[in-house]
Amino acid sequence: PSGAFEETVEDVRQAIEAGGGVIAFFDDQPVGCGRFDVGPERTFIEVGRLSVLPPFRGRGIAARMLVWFEERAASLSIPEVRL
């Protein structure tokens, strides 16, 4: 079972503060999200909790979020993204 169902709002807040996250919008509606943690010695970022609402899947939203994570890693001078 996914650990996502055990997380509290405080758990999510702390995870985002420790790394970061992204929310994808479609016509001003949030339709997807994901977050990341910075790996040991800043050698990679690890993407987790990446999801898109079912009615919006198949539109390239998750792919665009992954591009965002790659760009974010590059801006932090971190050479690798892990999913």
N, C-alpha and C positions, 0 to 999 in steps of 0.2 A: 504493500500500500504506500501511496505517496505520503511523504512527510509534510506536504503543503497543508494538509487538513489539520495538522497539529500545531501550526504556527499561530501565534497571537499577533495583533497589530504591533505590539512592542518588538517582537522578534523580527518582523519585516522592517520596521523602522531602523533597528540596529544593523540589519544586514545591508540595507541601502546606504546607511552612513559609513559602513566599513568598506564598501565598494562603490556601487552606483546602480542606476537603473534607467530604464527607458519606458515610456508609454507611447503607443502608436494610436493615432487618431484617424478616424474616417468621418468626414463631414462634422467635425467638432465633437464626435462621440469617441470615447476611449474604447478601442477594440482589441488591443493586445498590449502585452508588457513583458518585461524580462529584467533580470538584474545580474550583476556580476560581482565577483570578489577578486581582489588582486592576489595572485599566488605568491609563494615564498620568493623572497629576493627580487620581486617585481619582474619575474621572467615570463609570466603569462597572466592573462585574466581568464577566469572561468565563468562562463555564462550558465545561469540556472533559471528555473521558473519561467522559461520562455513559453508564452502561450498566446493564442489568438482565439477570439470567440468563434464558435462554429459557423455562424452565418457569414463570417468574413474570411474564412480559410480559402486557400486556393487563389488568392489575389496578390500574392507576393509580399504580404505584410511581414511575415516572419523573416523572409529573406532580406527585406529592407532593414529590419531591426538588427540582423546579424551584420550587415554592412555598417550600421551605426556602431556596434560593438568593436568592429575592426578599426573604424576611424577613431574611436575613443582610446583604444589601446595604443594606436600610433601617436595620438596627441600626448599620451603619458609616457612615450618612449618605451612601451612594453611590446616585445616582438611577436607575441603569440596569443591567439585566442583559442580557448578550448570550450567545447560544448558538451 
